[in-house]
C-alpha cells in the first residue's frame, strides 16, 4: 500500500472532469498538486476548490514539447520534486475516417497521444534519479476496443495503451511505475473537450447522441478508483460504466466484438 501523503502530483487537463476530480481527491489524501489546463482560468478555479492544500495552477498546451519542458522546470522550481504525473488532458473527435480531415486527426493526436509522450518524458528523468515515481496515463475503453465513428480517438487511446504497456517492461527495477487507466462512460463535457469533424453528417449526429447516453459515471468515482488503484500497486485500472465489460469482451472475442458492440448500440 502506497500513501499519497506529502507526494507532489502533476495533473494535466485539471480544469474540468476527471482532472478536476483527481486534483480535489489528491489534496484530500494529502498530496501537493500542480494543476494545468489549456484554459488557465479553469485550472485556477480548480485550485480554489483545493482549499487548505498546497496547490498551484498553470496554463499549459500539452501538445507543445517546448511548453511542457518549461512547465516541468517551473513545477520543479515551485515544488522541488515530482512523484506522480497524471497525463489526463484529452479531447474527442467524432467522425468516421472517411469524413475526417488529416489536420483534424493531427490536432487530436497532438493532445491525446503526443501530450502523453511529452508529459511522460518531461518528468521521467527526475523520477529515475530519485528512484521513485508514477507515470499515470489515461487511455479509455476505446483503447481496448475499436468503435465506429471514433477512429482518430481510437488511434490516440490505443497509442497511450501501447506506450504504457511498453513502460511496464522498460521501467522494471527503476522504482518508477507506469499506470494505465481505461475509463468508460464518464460524465464529461463532450462539447467543451471535443469536436465533430467539419464534414459531419447523419452518422456523426447519431454517434454523438449515443455517446451522451453512455456518459453516466461521475468523475469523482473515477478519481477515487484511480487513486485507490495506485495505492494498491495496480498497473491497469478499469473504472466507470462499461470498462470491465469492454475489457473482457475484447479479450474473449478479439475478432468478433465489433458485432457484439453493434447489437448493444
Beta strands, then each sheet from edge to edge (+ up, - down):
strand 1: 8-11
strand 2: 32-37
strand 3: 55-59
strand 4: 84-87
strand 5: 92-94
strand 6: 133-138
strand 7: 176-183
strand 8: 194-196
strand 9: 236-239
sheet 1: 3+ 2+ 1+ 4+ 6+ 7+ 9+
sheet 2: 5+ 8+
end
